Amino acid sequence: MLTPAPRVAPRSVEELGREEAMDLLGSVSYGRLVFTLAALPAIRPVNHVVDDGEIVIQTRRLAGISTALASATDHGLDQEPDAVVAYEADVLDPATRLGWSVVVTGVAAPVTDPARIERIADRLHPWVDSVMDTVIAIVPSIVTGVRLVAG
């Protein structure tokens, strides 16, 4: 038997502008990457930084993410670097059901510039002790966000 959800004060939804949504995204260190894997949608939690207006993640080639980003062809990530992905992050309070959510849709491509990788390395910390051999930047095309507020 399901327990009924607790009653909460009335809430309303405010649409966020692009700049505010990207600022909120930059205020957290993790989110969810949505990509295509074997022709189906897949979602993975990843850590990120916002750098020069792009969302940058670090992963392992064998983790499926970087391989899946190149799955449109059999050429590999280095030869077919662009893939359309979505990225979502939020801060939602489960008790009050207030907070915000941001969704970015854009093109993901590998970051190969050693200077950029070095510049963000101290801000991009993997969750596991493993070799993270692929850095991916998502160039936002569509940025949407909502804030759930009291009233």
N, C-alpha and C positions, 0 to 999 in steps of 0.2 A: 504494500500500500504506500502510495506517495504521500509525503508530508507536504501540506500546502505551503506555498511560498509566503514568507512574512509580508505583512502589509507595509508599504513604504509610502512616504509622502508623494504627492503628485510630482511628476517630472515633465520637462519639456526638452525638445531637441533643438539645438542651435547648430546651424551649418558653419563650418570653419572655412576661412579663406586659405588659399594655398600657402601663404607665408606663415600664418599661425600654425597650420597643420604640419609644415616642415619643421618649425621650431619645436613643437611638441614631440615630433618624431626624434629630433636630436636630443631631447631631454631624457630619453630612456635608452638602455643599452641592448635591448633584445626585441625581437618581433617574430613574425612568421613569414617565411618565404613560400609563395605559391608558384609552382612550376609544373611542367608537363613531364611525366615519367611513364614510358610505355603507352603513350597516347591518352593517358588519364591524368586528371589533376592530382598533384601531390603537395603536401604541406610539411615544412620542417621548421622547428624553432631554431633560430640562429641569433647570434649577437651581431651588432652593427655599429657603425658610426656614420654620421652625416658629414660628408667632406665635399666641399665645393658644390653644394647643392645636390649631391648624389648620395645614395645609400650604398655603403660599402660593407661587404661581408667577407669573411675568410672561411674556407672550407677545405675538405680533403677531396681530391679528385675521385677517390674510391667511395666517398660517402653518397654518391648518387646525384648530388646537386649539380656539380660542375659537369659531370657526364651527361646528365639529363638536359642541361642547358644547350648541349650540342646535339641532342638526339634527333633533331630534324633531319640531319644527314649523318652519314657514317664517317665524316671527315675529321671529327674530333674538335675539341673546343678551340684550339689555336687556329683552325682553318675556317670554322663556321662560328664566329664568336657571339652573334646576336641572337637573343631569345626574348620573347615577350614573357614577362613575369608580373606577379603582383606581390606586394609587401604590405603587411598589416602589423600595427603595433597599437597597444591601448593601455590605459590605466583606468580600471573600473573597480569601484568599491563594491564588493558583494553584499554588504549590509545595506548601504544606502542606494545602491544601483546608480550612483553618480560617477562621472568621469568623462573620458574622451576615447575616441577611436579614430585612427587615420589609416587610409588605404591608398597605396601608390601603385599605379600600373605604369610599366615602362619597359625599356629594353635593357637587358643585362649583357655585360661583356666583361671579359677578363681584364684586370688591371695588370699591365706589364711594365709600367714605368717604375724602376727601382727607387727613385727619389720619392715618389708618391707612397709606395709601399712602406718605405722607411719612415716617412712623415706620420703615417697613421698607425704604425706598428705598436706604439706604446698606448694607444687608445682602443685598440681592437684586441680583446683578450678572449681566446677560445675557451669554451667551457670544459674541454677535455684535454688531457695531456696526450697529444697526438700531433703528428706532422700535418700542419695546415699548409698545403702547397699551392692553393689557388685563392686568389683574391678577385672578387667580382664586384663590379660597380653597376648599380641600377640607375639609369638616367630617367628621372620621372617625366612621364608624359601627362598622365592624369593623376591629380592629387585631390582626394576628397577626405573630409573629416567631419565628425560630429562631436558635440559636447552634450552630455546629459546633465541638465541642471535642475535644481529644485524649483518647484512652482510650475 
